[in-house]
Amino acid sequence: MGIGTSIFLLALGAILTFAVNASIGGLDLDVVGWILMAAGVLGLILTTLVWGRRRQVVAAAEEPVEYRRVEERRDVTPPR
């Protein structure tokens, strides 16, 4: 679950919990809202942990530097 999905679940849960006063037969929208907000918070925490691990800097082994000697010959006439 990404950050956007988590924020969407948080917003939808808050709307259902605090703004909607309707009742659907046998379904408590306040409980559904709290569940959605909890899922959004959990998703946000897990996403942060996963992305935090990915962004850690891993020390790579240094590759040996290869030096080459380049010589320019000026005794050869250029092509015409």
All heavy atoms as a GROMACS GRO file, in nm:
protein
  607
    1MET      N    1   0.085  -0.116   0.000
    1MET     CA    2   0.000   0.000   0.000
    1MET      C    3   0.090   0.123   0.000
    1MET      O    4   0.185   0.131   0.076
    1MET     CB    5  -0.089  -0.004   0.125
    1MET     CG    6  -0.183   0.108   0.134
    1MET     SD    7  -0.293   0.115   0.277
    1MET     CE    8  -0.325  -0.050   0.320
    2GLY      N    9   0.060   0.217  -0.082
    2GLY     CA   10   0.142   0.336  -0.092
    2GLY      C   11   0.094   0.448  -0.001
    2GLY      O   12  -0.007   0.436   0.070
    3ILE      N   13   0.168   0.557  -0.004
    3ILE     CA   14   0.134   0.672   0.079
    3ILE      C   15   0.000   0.731   0.037
    3ILE      O   16  -0.082   0.767   0.121
    3ILE     CB   17   0.246   0.777   0.071
    3ILE    CG1   18   0.373   0.722   0.137
    3ILE    CG2   19   0.205   0.907   0.139
    3ILE    CD1   20   0.493   0.812   0.124
    4GLY      N   21  -0.023   0.739  -0.093
    4GLY     CA   22  -0.148   0.796  -0.142
    4GLY      C   23  -0.270   0.715  -0.099
    4GLY      O   24  -0.373   0.770  -0.058
    5THR      N   25  -0.259   0.584  -0.107
    5THR     CA   26  -0.369   0.497  -0.066
    5THR      C   27  -0.394   0.509   0.083
    5THR      O   28  -0.508   0.512   0.129
    5THR     CB   29  -0.338   0.351  -0.103
    5THR    OG1   30  -0.307   0.343  -0.241
    5THR    CG2   31  -0.455   0.260  -0.072
    6SER      N   32  -0.287   0.517   0.162
    6SER     CA   33  -0.301   0.530   0.307
    6SER      C   34  -0.371   0.661   0.344
    6SER      O   35  -0.460   0.662   0.430
    6SER     CB   36  -0.164   0.524   0.374
    6SER     OG   37  -0.102   0.401   0.348
    7ILE      N   38  -0.332   0.769   0.278
    7ILE     CA   39  -0.396   0.898   0.307
    7ILE      C   40  -0.542   0.896   0.263
    7ILE      O   41  -0.629   0.951   0.331
    7ILE     CB   42  -0.317   1.012   0.239
    7ILE    CG1   43  -0.181   1.026   0.308
    7ILE    CG2   44  -0.394   1.143   0.244
    7ILE    CD1   45  -0.087   1.123   0.242
    8PHE      N   46  -0.570   0.830   0.151
    8PHE     CA   47  -0.709   0.817   0.106
    8PHE      C   48  -0.793   0.742   0.207
    8PHE      O   49  -0.906   0.782   0.239
    8PHE     CB   50  -0.713   0.747  -0.031
    8PHE     CG   51  -0.852   0.719  -0.078
    8PHE    CD1   52  -0.932   0.820  -0.128
    8PHE    CD2   53  -0.904   0.590  -0.073
    8PHE    CE1   54  -1.061   0.794  -0.172
    8PHE    CE2   55  -1.032   0.562  -0.116
    8PHE     CZ   56  -1.111   0.665  -0.166
    9LEU      N   57  -0.740   0.630   0.261
    9LEU     CA   58  -0.813   0.554   0.361
    9LEU      C   59  -0.836   0.636   0.488
    9LEU      O   60  -0.943   0.630   0.549
    9LEU     CB   61  -0.740   0.424   0.394
    9LEU     CG   62  -0.744   0.316   0.287
    9LEU    CD1   63  -0.661   0.196   0.331
    9LEU    CD2   64  -0.886   0.274   0.257
   10LEU      N   65  -0.735   0.712   0.528
   10LEU     CA   66  -0.750   0.799   0.645
   10LEU      C   67  -0.861   0.901   0.623
   10LEU      O   68  -0.947   0.922   0.710
   10LEU     CB   69  -0.619   0.872   0.674
   10LEU     CG   70  -0.516   0.796   0.755
   10LEU    CD1   71  -0.383   0.869   0.751
   10LEU    CD2   72  -0.562   0.780   0.897
   11ALA      N   73  -0.861   0.965   0.508
   11ALA     CA   74  -0.962   1.067   0.478
   11ALA      C   75  -1.102   1.007   0.469
   11ALA      O   76  -1.198   1.061   0.526
   11ALA     CB   77  -0.926   1.139   0.349
   12LEU      N   78  -1.113   0.895   0.401
   12LEU     CA   79  -1.243   0.830   0.388
   12LEU      C   80  -1.296   0.784   0.524
   12LEU      O   81  -1.415   0.801   0.555
   12LEU     CB   82  -1.232   0.711   0.292
   12LEU     CG   83  -1.362   0.638   0.260
   12LEU    CD1   84  -1.460   0.731   0.189
   12LEU    CD2   85  -1.334   0.516   0.175
   13GLY      N   86  -1.208   0.729   0.605
   13GLY     CA   87  -1.249   0.686   0.739
   13GLY      C   88  -1.292   0.803   0.825
   13GLY      O   89  -1.390   0.795   0.900
   14ALA      N   90  -1.221   0.915   0.816
   14ALA     CA   91  -1.258   1.033   0.894
   14ALA      C   92  -1.392   1.089   0.848
   14ALA      O   93  -1.474   1.131   0.930
   14ALA     CB   94  -1.149   1.139   0.882
   15ILE      N   95  -1.415   1.087   0.719
   15ILE     CA   96  -1.544   1.135   0.668
   15ILE      C   97  -1.657   1.045   0.718
   15ILE      O   98  -1.761   1.094   0.764
   15ILE     CB   99  -1.542   1.141   0.514
   15ILE    CG1  100  -1.452   1.254   0.468
   15ILE    CG2  101  -1.684   1.160   0.457
   15ILE    CD1  102  -1.423   1.256   0.319
   16LEU      N  103  -1.638   0.915   0.709
   16LEU     CA  104  -1.744   0.824   0.755
   16LEU      C  105  -1.766   0.835   0.905
   16LEU      O  106  -1.879   0.823   0.953
   16LEU     CB  107  -1.709   0.679   0.719
   16LEU     CG  108  -1.722   0.642   0.572
   16LEU    CD1  109  -1.677   0.498   0.549
   16LEU    CD2  110  -1.863   0.662   0.521
   17THR      N  111  -1.660   0.858   0.982
   17THR     CA  112  -1.674   0.862   1.127
   17THR      C  113  -1.733   0.994   1.175
   17THR      O  114  -1.824   0.996   1.259
   17THR     CB  115  -1.537   0.840   1.195
   17THR    OG1  116  -1.486   0.714   1.153
   17THR    CG2  117  -1.548   0.842   1.345
   18PHE      N  118  -1.682   1.105   1.125
   18PHE     CA  119  -1.717   1.234   1.183
   18PHE      C  120  -1.819   1.316   1.103
   18PHE      O  121  -1.882   1.404   1.159
   18PHE     CB  122  -1.590   1.317   1.202
   18PHE     CG  123  -1.487   1.249   1.287
   18PHE    CD1  124  -1.364   1.214   1.234
   18PHE    CD2  125  -1.512   1.217   1.419
   18PHE    CE1  126  -1.268   1.150   1.311
   18PHE    CE2  127  -1.418   1.154   1.498
   18PHE     CZ  128  -1.295   1.120   1.444
   19ALA      N  129  -1.836   1.288   0.975
   19ALA     CA  130  -1.921   1.374   0.894
   19ALA      C  131  -2.052   1.311   0.850
   19ALA      O  132  -2.147   1.382   0.819
   19ALA     CB  133  -1.845   1.420   0.770
   20VAL      N  134  -2.058   1.180   0.846
   20VAL     CA  135  -2.178   1.113   0.796
   20VAL      C  136  -2.264   1.069   0.914
   20VAL      O  137  -2.216   1.001   1.005
   20VAL     CB  138  -2.141   0.992   0.707
   20VAL    CG1  139  -2.265   0.917   0.664
   20VAL    CG2  140  -2.061   1.038   0.586
   21ASN      N  141  -2.391   1.108   0.912
   21ASN     CA  142  -2.484   1.069   1.018
   21ASN      C  143  -2.591   0.973   0.966
   21ASN      O  144  -2.697   0.962   1.025
   21ASN     CB  145  -2.551   1.193   1.079
   21ASN     CG  146  -2.452   1.274   1.161
   21ASN    OD1  147  -2.359   1.218   1.220
   21ASN    ND2  148  -2.470   1.404   1.162
   22ALA      N  149  -2.564   0.907   0.856
   22ALA     CA  150  -2.661   0.814   0.800
   22ALA      C  151  -2.642   0.677   0.864
   22ALA      O  152  -2.538   0.646   0.922
   22ALA     CB  153  -2.642   0.804   0.650
   23SER      N  154  -2.746   0.596   0.852
   23SER     CA  155  -2.735   0.459   0.903
   23SER      C  156  -2.784   0.364   0.794
   23SER      O  157  -2.884   0.387   0.730
   23SER     CB  158  -2.817   0.441   1.030
   23SER     OG  159  -2.953   0.463   1.004
   24ILE      N  160  -2.705   0.261   0.775
   24ILE     CA  161  -2.741   0.157   0.680
   24ILE      C  162  -2.777   0.036   0.762
   24ILE      O  163  -2.707   0.002   0.859
   24ILE     CB  164  -2.623   0.128   0.584
   24ILE    CG1  165  -2.586   0.255   0.508
   24ILE    CG2  166  -2.657   0.017   0.489
   24ILE    CD1  167  -2.463   0.243   0.423
   25GLY      N  168  -2.883  -0.030   0.726
   25GLY     CA  169  -2.932  -0.143   0.805
   25GLY      C  170  -2.825  -0.244   0.842
   25GLY      O  171  -2.766  -0.308   0.757
   26GLY      N  172  -2.796  -0.256   0.971
   26GLY     CA  173  -2.701  -0.354   1.021
   26GLY      C  174  -2.555  -0.316   1.005
   26GLY      O  175  -2.466  -0.396   1.034
   27LEU      N  176  -2.525  -0.195   0.958
   27LEU     CA  177  -2.387  -0.152   0.935
   27LEU      C  178  -2.363  -0.019   1.007
   27LEU      O  179  -2.430   0.080   0.979
   27LEU     CB  180  -2.361  -0.137   0.785
   27LEU     CG  181  -2.218  -0.108   0.742
   27LEU    CD1  182  -2.126  -0.223   0.779
   27LEU    CD2  183  -2.212  -0.082   0.593
   28ASP      N  184  -2.271  -0.019   1.100
   28ASP     CA  185  -2.238   0.102   1.173
   28ASP      C  186  -2.125   0.175   1.100
   28ASP      O  187  -2.011   0.127   1.096
   28ASP     CB  188  -2.195   0.065   1.316
   28ASP     CG  189  -2.182   0.185   1.405
   28ASP    OD1  190  -2.212   0.298   1.360
   28ASP    OD2  191  -2.141   0.168   1.521
   29LEU      N  192  -2.157   0.289   1.041
   29LEU     CA  193  -2.059   0.362   0.961
   29LEU      C  194  -1.946   0.421   1.047
   29LEU      O  195  -1.835   0.441   0.997
   29LEU     CB  196  -2.127   0.473   0.882
   29LEU     CG  197  -2.219   0.426   0.770
   29LEU    CD1  198  -2.280   0.545   0.698
   29LEU    CD2  199  -2.143   0.340   0.671
   30ASP      N  200  -1.973   0.446   1.175
   30ASP     CA  201  -1.866   0.493   1.263
   30ASP      C  202  -1.758   0.386   1.279
   30ASP      O  203  -1.638   0.416   1.273
   30ASP     CB  204  -1.921   0.530   1.401
   30ASP     CG  205  -2.001   0.659   1.398
   30ASP    OD1  206  -1.983   0.736   1.302
   30ASP    OD2  207  -2.079   0.682   1.492
   31VAL      N  208  -1.798   0.261   1.296
   31VAL     CA  209  -1.701   0.152   1.311
   31VAL      C  210  -1.625   0.131   1.181
   31VAL      O  211  -1.502   0.112   1.182
   31VAL     CB  212  -1.772   0.022   1.355
   31VAL    CG1  213  -1.675  -0.095   1.354
   31VAL    CG2  214  -1.834   0.038   1.492
   32VAL      N  215  -1.694   0.137   1.069
   32VAL     CA  216  -1.628   0.124   0.939
   32VAL      C  217  -1.526   0.236   0.920
   32VAL      O  218  -1.413   0.213   0.873
   32VAL     CB  219  -1.732   0.124   0.824
   32VAL    CG1  220  -1.663   0.128   0.689
   32VAL    CG2  221  -1.822   0.002   0.834
   33GLY      N  222  -1.561   0.357   0.959
   33GLY     CA  223  -1.469   0.470   0.950
   33GLY      C  224  -1.345   0.451   1.036
   33GLY      O  225  -1.232   0.478   0.992
   34TRP      N  226  -1.365   0.404   1.160
   34TRP     CA  227  -1.249   0.380   1.247
   34TRP      C  228  -1.160   0.270   1.192
   34TRP      O  229  -1.036   0.279   1.200
   34TRP     CB  230  -1.294   0.344   1.388
   34TRP     CG  231  -1.341   0.464   1.468
   34TRP    CD1  232  -1.468   0.495   1.501
   34TRP    CD2  233  -1.259   0.569   1.519
   34TRP    NE1  234  -1.471   0.613   1.572
   34TRP    CE2  235  -1.343   0.660   1.584
   34TRP    CE3  236  -1.122   0.596   1.515
   34TRP    CZ2  237  -1.296   0.776   1.645
   34TRP    CZ3  238  -1.075   0.711   1.577
   34TRP    CH2  239  -1.161   0.798   1.640
   35ILE      N  240  -1.219   0.168   1.134
   35ILE     CA  241  -1.140   0.059   1.075
   35ILE      C  242  -1.060   0.111   0.956
   35ILE      O  243  -0.941   0.079   0.940
   35ILE     CB  244  -1.231  -0.059   1.035
   35ILE    CG1  245  -1.286  -0.127   1.161
   35ILE    CG2  246  -1.157  -0.158   0.948
   35ILE    CD1  247  -1.394  -0.230   1.134
   36LEU      N  248  -1.122   0.193   0.872
   36LEU     CA  249  -1.051   0.249   0.757
   36LEU      C  250  -0.937   0.342   0.801
   36LEU      O  251  -0.828   0.340   0.744
   36LEU     CB  252  -1.147   0.324   0.666
   36LEU     CG  253  -1.243   0.238   0.584
   36LEU    CD1  254  -1.340   0.327   0.508
   36LEU    CD2  255  -1.166   0.148   0.490
   37MET      N  256  -0.961   0.420   0.906
   37MET     CA  257  -0.854   0.508   0.955
   37MET      C  258  -0.740   0.426   1.014
   37MET      O  259  -0.622   0.458   0.993
   37MET     CB  260  -0.909   0.605   1.060
   37MET     CG  261  -0.989   0.718   1.000
   37MET     SD  262  -1.024   0.853   1.116
   37MET     CE  263  -1.136   0.775   1.229
   38ALA      N  264  -0.771   0.318   1.084
   38ALA     CA  265  -0.665   0.232   1.139
   38ALA      C  266  -0.585   0.167   1.027
   38ALA      O  267  -0.462   0.159   1.034
   38ALA     CB  268  -0.727   0.126   1.230
   39ALA      N  269  -0.656   0.122   0.922
   39ALA     CA  270  -0.585   0.063   0.808
   39ALA      C  271  -0.497   0.167   0.739
   39ALA      O  272  -0.385   0.136   0.696
   39ALA     CB  273  -0.686   0.005   0.709
   40GLY      N  274  -0.543   0.290   0.729
   40GLY     CA  275  -0.463   0.396   0.669
   40GLY      C  276  -0.338   0.428   0.750
   40GLY      O  277  -0.230   0.444   0.695
   41VAL      N  278  -0.352   0.434   0.882
   41VAL     CA  279  -0.236   0.461   0.968
   41VAL      C  280  -0.137   0.345   0.959
   41VAL      O  281  -0.015   0.367   0.948
   41VAL     CB  282  -0.281   0.485   1.114
   41VAL    CG1  283  -0.162   0.484   1.208
   41VAL    CG2  284  -0.355   0.616   1.125
   42LEU      N  285  -0.188   0.223   0.965
   42LEU     CA  286  -0.100   0.106   0.955
   42LEU      C  287  -0.027   0.104   0.820
   42LEU      O  288   0.093   0.078   0.813
   42LEU     CB  289  -0.180  -0.023   0.974
   42LEU     CG  290  -0.100  -0.153   0.973
   42LEU    CD1  291  -0.005  -0.157   1.092
   42LEU    CD2  292  -0.195  -0.271   0.976
   43GLY      N  293  -0.098   0.133   0.712
   43GLY     CA  294  -0.036   0.137   0.580
   43GLY      C  295   0.069   0.247   0.570
   43GLY      O  296   0.174   0.228   0.509
   44LEU      N  297   0.042   0.361   0.632
   44LEU     CA  298   0.138   0.471   0.631
   44LEU      C  299   0.265   0.434   0.706
   44LEU      O  300   0.376   0.460   0.660
   44LEU     CB  301   0.074   0.595   0.692
   44LEU     CG  302   0.128   0.731   0.654
   44LEU    CD1  303   0.119   0.752   0.504
   44LEU    CD2  304   0.050   0.839   0.726
   45ILE      N  305   0.250   0.369   0.819
   45ILE     CA  306   0.367   0.326   0.898
   45ILE      C  307   0.448   0.222   0.822
   45ILE      O  308   0.570   0.232   0.813
   45ILE     CB  309   0.322   0.272   1.035
   45ILE    CG1  310   0.269   0.387   1.121
   45ILE    CG2  311   0.437   0.201   1.107
   45ILE    CD1  312   0.201   0.343   1.248
   46LEU      N  313   0.381   0.123   0.766
   46LEU     CA  314   0.452   0.018   0.693
   46LEU      C  315   0.521   0.074   0.568
   46LEU      O  316   0.634   0.036   0.537
   46LEU     CB  317   0.357  -0.095   0.656
   46LEU     CG  318   0.305  -0.179   0.773
   46LEU    CD1  319   0.203  -0.281   0.723
   46LEU    CD2  320   0.419  -0.247   0.844
   47THR      N  321   0.454   0.162   0.499
   47THR     CA  322   0.515   0.223   0.380
   47THR      C  323   0.639   0.303   0.418
   47THR      O  324   0.742   0.297   0.350
   47THR     CB  325   0.414   0.314   0.308
   47THR    OG1  326   0.300   0.236   0.272
   47THR    CG2  327   0.474   0.374   0.184
   48THR      N  328   0.630   0.376   0.528
   48THR     CA  329   0.745   0.455   0.574
   48THR      C  330   0.861   0.364   0.612
   48THR      O  331   0.976   0.393   0.580
   48THR     CB  332   0.705   0.541   0.695
   48THR    OG1  333   0.593   0.622   0.659
   48THR    CG2  334   0.819   0.629   0.739
   49LEU      N  335   0.832   0.253   0.677
   49LEU     CA  336   0.939   0.160   0.715
   49LEU      C  337   1.005   0.098   0.592
   49LEU      O  338   1.127   0.086   0.585
   49LEU     CB  339   0.885   0.051   0.807
   49LEU     CG  340   0.846   0.095   0.948
   49LEU    CD1  341   0.782  -0.020   1.023
   49LEU    CD2  342   0.967   0.148   1.022
   50VAL      N  343   0.925   0.057   0.495
   50VAL     CA  344   0.980  -0.007   0.376
   50VAL      C  345   1.063   0.093   0.296
   50VAL      O  346   1.174   0.062   0.253
   50VAL     CB  347   0.866  -0.065   0.289
   50VAL    CG1  348   0.917  -0.105   0.151
   50VAL    CG2  349   0.805  -0.185   0.358
   51TRP      N  350   1.012   0.214   0.276
   51TRP     CA  351   1.087   0.315   0.201
   51TRP      C  352   1.210   0.361   0.277
   51TRP      O  353   1.310   0.399   0.217
   51TRP     CB  354   0.998   0.433   0.165
   51TRP     CG  355   0.913   0.404   0.046
   51TRP    CD1  356   0.781   0.375   0.048
   51TRP    CD2  357   0.953   0.397  -0.090
   51TRP    NE1  358   0.737   0.351  -0.080
   51TRP    CE2  359   0.840   0.364  -0.166
   51TRP    CE3  360   1.075   0.416  -0.155
   51TRP    CZ2  361   0.845   0.351  -0.304
   51TRP    CZ3  362   1.080   0.403  -0.293
   51TRP    CH2  363   0.965   0.370  -0.365
   52GLY      N  364   1.203   0.360   0.410
   52GLY     CA  365   1.319   0.398   0.490
   52GLY      C  366   1.433   0.301   0.473
   52GLY      O  367   1.550   0.339   0.468
   53ARG      N  368   1.401   0.174   0.462
   53ARG     CA  369   1.505   0.073   0.441
   53ARG      C  370   1.566   0.083   0.302
   53ARG      O  371   1.683   0.059   0.283
   53ARG     CB  372   1.447  -0.067   0.459
   53ARG     CG  373   1.419  -0.101   0.601
   53ARG     CD  374   1.375  -0.244   0.612
   53ARG     NE  375   1.320  -0.269   0.744
   53ARG     CZ  376   1.244  -0.370   0.774
   53ARG    NH1  377   1.212  -0.458   0.679
   53ARG    NH2  378   1.198  -0.387   0.896
   54ARG      N  379   1.485   0.115   0.204
   54ARG     CA  380   1.535   0.123   0.066
   54ARG      C  381   1.629   0.240   0.047
   54ARG      O  382   1.715   0.238  -0.038
   54ARG     CB  383   1.419   0.140  -0.032
   54ARG     CG  384   1.340   0.015  -0.053
   54ARG     CD  385   1.238   0.037  -0.160
   54ARG     NE  386   1.154  -0.080  -0.176
   54ARG     CZ  387   1.055  -0.087  -0.259
   54ARG    NH1  388   1.025   0.017  -0.334
   54ARG    NH2  389   0.984  -0.196  -0.270
   55ARG      N  390   1.612   0.345   0.126
   55ARG     CA  391   1.692   0.466   0.107
   55ARG      C  392   1.821   0.465   0.187
   55ARG      O  393   1.894   0.560   0.184
   55ARG     CB  394   1.610   0.588   0.145
   55ARG     CG  395   1.496   0.609   0.049
   55ARG     CD  396   1.416   0.730   0.085
   55ARG     NE  397   1.299   0.736   0.000
   55ARG     CZ  398   1.256   0.846  -0.055
   55ARG    NH1  399   1.316   0.958  -0.033
   55ARG    NH2  400   1.150   0.844  -0.132
   56GLN      N  401   1.849   0.359   0.261
   56GLN     CA  402   1.975   0.353   0.334
   56GLN      C  403   2.090   0.342   0.236
   56GLN      O  404   2.083   0.273   0.136
   56GLN     CB  405   1.977   0.233   0.429
   56GLN     CG  406   1.887   0.248   0.549
   56GLN     CD  407   1.892   0.126   0.639
   56GLN    OE1  408   1.950   0.025   0.604
   56GLN    NE2  409   1.832   0.138   0.754
   57VAL      N  410   2.196   0.410   0.268
   57VAL     CA  411   2.312   0.409   0.182
   57VAL      C  412   2.394   0.284   0.210
   57VAL      O  413   2.429   0.256   0.324
   57VAL     CB  414   2.399   0.535   0.205
   57VAL    CG1  415   2.524   0.529   0.121
   57VAL    CG2  416   2.318   0.659   0.176
   58VAL      N  417   2.420   0.210   0.107
   58VAL     CA  418   2.500   0.089   0.120
   58VAL      C  419   2.639   0.120   0.069
   58VAL      O  420   2.657   0.168  -0.043
   58VAL     CB  421   2.437  -0.027   0.037
   58VAL    CG1  422   2.524  -0.151   0.047
   58VAL    CG2  423   2.296  -0.054   0.084
   59ALA      N  424   2.737   0.094   0.155
   59ALA     CA  425   2.875   0.122   0.116
   59ALA      C  426   2.920   0.020   0.014
   59ALA      O  427   2.926  -0.100   0.040
   59ALA     CB  428   2.966   0.119   0.238
   60ALA      N  429   2.951   0.066  -0.104
   60ALA     CA  430   2.996  -0.023  -0.211
   60ALA      C  431   3.147  -0.036  -0.203
   60ALA      O  432   3.218   0.056  -0.163
   60ALA     CB  433   2.955   0.032  -0.347
   61ALA      N  434   3.194  -0.151  -0.243
   61ALA     CA  435   3.339  -0.173  -0.245
   61ALA      C  436   3.399  -0.085  -0.355
   61ALA      O  437   3.348  -0.078  -0.466
   61ALA     CB  438   3.370  -0.319  -0.272
   62GLU      N  439   3.507  -0.021  -0.321
   62GLU     CA  440   3.570   0.066  -0.419
   62GLU      C  441   3.642  -0.017  -0.524
   62GLU      O  442   3.715  -0.110  -0.491
   62GLU     CB  443   3.669   0.160  -0.351
   62GLU     CG  444   3.602   0.262  -0.264
   62GLU     CD  445   3.703   0.361  -0.210
   62GLU    OE1  446   3.807   0.383  -0.275
   62GLU    OE2  447   3.677   0.414  -0.102
   63GLU      N  448   3.619   0.018  -0.648
   63GLU     CA  449   3.686  -0.052  -0.757
   63GLU      C  450   3.823   0.009  -0.777
   63GLU      O  451   3.840   0.131  -0.764
   63GLU     CB  452   3.604  -0.041  -0.885
   63GLU     CG  453   3.470  -0.110  -0.875
   63GLU     CD  454   3.394  -0.101  -1.005
   63GLU    OE1  455   3.456  -0.072  -1.110
   63GLU    OE2  456   3.274  -0.124  -1.000
   64PRO      N  457   3.920  -0.073  -0.810
   64PRO     CA  458   4.053  -0.016  -0.831
   64PRO      C  459   4.053   0.076  -0.953
   64PRO      O  460   3.984   0.053  -1.051
   64PRO     CB  461   4.141  -0.139  -0.856
   64PRO     CG  462   4.047  -0.248  -0.893
   64PRO     CD  463   3.916  -0.216  -0.827
   65VAL      N  464   4.130   0.180  -0.941
   65VAL     CA  465   4.139   0.277  -1.050
   65VAL      C  466   4.244   0.229  -1.149
   65VAL      O  467   4.352   0.186  -1.112
   65VAL     CB  468   4.178   0.416  -0.995
   65VAL    CG1  469   4.192   0.516  -1.107
   65VAL    CG2  470   4.076   0.462  -0.893
   66GLU      N  471   4.208   0.235  -1.275
   66GLU     CA  472   4.301   0.190  -1.378
   66GLU      C  473   4.358   0.314  -1.447
   66GLU      O  474   4.285   0.399  -1.496
   66GLU     CB  475   4.227   0.104  -1.481
   66GLU     CG  476   4.316   0.054  -1.590
   66GLU     CD  477   4.239  -0.032  -1.690
   66GLU    OE1  478   4.138  -0.092  -1.652
   66GLU    OE2  479   4.281  -0.036  -1.807
   67TYR      N  480   4.488   0.323  -1.445
   67TYR     CA  481   4.555   0.434  -1.511
   67TYR      C  482   4.612   0.387  -1.643
   67TYR      O  483   4.670   0.280  -1.652
   67TYR     CB  484   4.669   0.488  -1.423
   67TYR     CG  485   4.618   0.551  -1.294
   67TYR    CD1  486   4.623   0.481  -1.175
   67TYR    CD2  487   4.565   0.679  -1.296
   67TYR    CE1  488   4.576   0.538  -1.058
   67TYR    CE2  489   4.519   0.736  -1.180
   67TYR     CZ  490   4.525   0.667  -1.061
   67TYR     OH  491   4.478   0.723  -0.946
   68ARG      N  492   4.594   0.469  -1.744
   68ARG     CA  493   4.651   0.436  -1.875
   68ARG      C  494   4.737   0.553  -1.921
   68ARG      O  495   4.702   0.669  -1.901
   68ARG     CB  496   4.540   0.413  -1.978
   68ARG     CG  497   4.459   0.290  -1.949
   68ARG     CD  498   4.359   0.269  -2.060
   68ARG     NE  499   4.278   0.152  -2.029
   68ARG     CZ  500   4.185   0.106  -2.108
   68ARG    NH1  501   4.161   0.167  -2.223
   68ARG    NH2  502   4.118   0.000  -2.075
   69ARG      N  503   4.844   0.518  -1.983
   69ARG     CA  504   4.931   0.620  -2.036
   69ARG      C  505   4.897   0.641  -2.183
   69ARG      O  506   4.895   0.547  -2.261
   69ARG     CB  507   5.076   0.577  -2.022
   69ARG     CG  508   5.172   0.681  -2.066
   69ARG     CD  509   5.311   0.640  -2.034
   69ARG     NE  510   5.403   0.742  -2.082
   69ARG     CZ  511   5.532   0.733  -2.074
   69ARG    NH1  512   5.586   0.626  -2.018
   69ARG    NH2  513   5.610   0.828  -2.119
   70VAL      N  514   4.872   0.764  -2.218
   70VAL     CA  515   4.834   0.797  -2.355
   70VAL      C  516   4.946   0.879  -2.416
   70VAL      O  517   4.988   0.979  -2.359
   70VAL     CB  518   4.702   0.876  -2.360
   70VAL    CG1  519   4.667   0.913  -2.503
   70VAL    CG2  520   4.592   0.797  -2.295
   71GLU      N  521   4.994   0.833  -2.529
   71GLU     CA  522   5.100   0.904  -2.598
   71GLU      C  523   5.046   0.953  -2.732
   71GLU      O  524   4.976   0.881  -2.802
   71GLU     CB  525   5.221   0.814  -2.622
   71GLU     CG  526   5.290   0.772  -2.495
   71GLU     CD  527   5.411   0.685  -2.522
   71GLU    OE1  528   5.450   0.672  -2.640
   71GLU    OE2  529   5.463   0.629  -2.426
   72GLU      N  530   5.083   1.074  -2.766
   72GLU     CA  531   5.041   1.130  -2.893
   72GLU      C  532   5.165   1.141  -2.982
   72GLU      O  533   5.266   1.200  -2.944
   72GLU     CB  534   4.980   1.269  -2.872
   72GLU     CG  535   4.929   1.330  -2.998
   72GLU     CD  536   4.864   1.464  -2.972
   72GLU    OE1  537   4.828   1.494  -2.857
   72GLU    OE2  538   4.850   1.540  -3.070
   73ARG      N  539   5.153   1.080  -3.098
   73ARG     CA  540   5.266   1.084  -3.191
   73ARG      C  541   5.246   1.198  -3.287
   73ARG      O  542   5.142   1.210  -3.351
   73ARG     CB  543   5.276   0.952  -3.266
   73ARG     CG  544   5.314   0.837  -3.173
   73ARG     CD  545   5.328   0.710  -3.248
   73ARG     NE  546   5.432   0.727  -3.353
   73ARG     CZ  547   5.460   0.636  -3.444
   73ARG    NH1  548   5.395   0.520  -3.444
   73ARG    NH2  549   5.553   0.655  -3.533
   74ARG      N  550   5.348   1.281  -3.301
   74ARG     CA  551   5.339   1.395  -3.390
   74ARG      C  552   5.429   1.377  -3.512
   74ARG      O  553   5.438   1.463  -3.597
   74ARG     CB  554   5.377   1.521  -3.317
   74ARG     CG  555   5.279   1.554  -3.206
   74ARG     CD  556   5.303   1.694  -3.156
   74ARG     NE  557   5.209   1.723  -3.050
   74ARG     CZ  558   5.101   1.799  -3.066
   74ARG    NH1  559   5.077   1.853  -3.181
   74ARG    NH2  560   5.022   1.822  -2.966
   75ASP      N  561   5.498   1.265  -3.522
   75ASP     CA  562   5.588   1.245  -3.635
   75ASP      C  563   5.516   1.187  -3.757
   75ASP      O  564   5.575   1.173  -3.862
   75ASP     CB  565   5.705   1.156  -3.595
   75ASP     CG  566   5.659   1.019  -3.550
   75ASP    OD1  567   5.540   1.005  -3.518
   75ASP    OD2  568   5.742   0.927  -3.549
   76VAL      N  569   5.388   1.154  -3.743
   76VAL     CA  570   5.313   1.098  -3.855
   76VAL      C  571   5.232   1.212  -3.919
   76VAL      O  572   5.165   1.288  -3.850
   76VAL     CB  573   5.217   0.987  -3.806
   76VAL    CG1  574   5.136   0.932  -3.922
   76VAL    CG2  575   5.295   0.879  -3.736
   77THR      N  576   5.237   1.221  -4.050
   77THR     CA  577   5.164   1.325  -4.118
   77THR      C  578   5.016   1.288  -4.122
   77THR      O  579   4.979   1.172  -4.140
   77THR     CB  580   5.215   1.344  -4.262
   77THR    OG1  581   5.203   1.221  -4.332
   77THR    CG2  582   5.359   1.390  -4.264
   78PRO      N  583   4.930   1.387  -4.102
   78PRO     CA  584   4.787   1.357  -4.103
   78PRO      C  585   4.738   1.318  -4.243
   78PRO      O  586   4.798   1.361  -4.343
   78PRO     CB  587   4.723   1.489  -4.059
   78PRO     CG  588   4.827   1.592  -4.075
   78PRO     CD  589   4.960   1.523  -4.075
   79PRO      N  590   4.634   1.240  -4.252
   79PRO     CA  591   4.580   1.201  -4.382
   79PRO      C  592   4.519   1.320  -4.456
   79PRO      O  593   4.472   1.413  -4.397
   79PRO     CB  594   4.473   1.097  -4.349
   79PRO     CG  595   4.440   1.121  -4.207
   79PRO     CD  596   4.559   1.182  -4.143
   80ARG      N  597   4.523   1.312  -4.590
   80ARG     CA  598   4.470   1.422  -4.672
   80ARG      C  599   4.336   1.392  -4.724
   80ARG      O  600   4.279   1.307  -4.752
   80ARG     CB  601   4.564   1.449  -4.788
   80ARG     CG  602   4.691   1.507  -4.737
   80ARG     CD  603   4.777   1.543  -4.854
   80ARG     NE  604   4.903   1.592  -4.806
   80ARG     CZ  605   4.987   1.654  -4.881
   80ARG    NH1  606   4.957   1.676  -5.007
   80ARG    NH2  607   5.098   1.696  -4.833
   0.00000   0.00000   0.00000
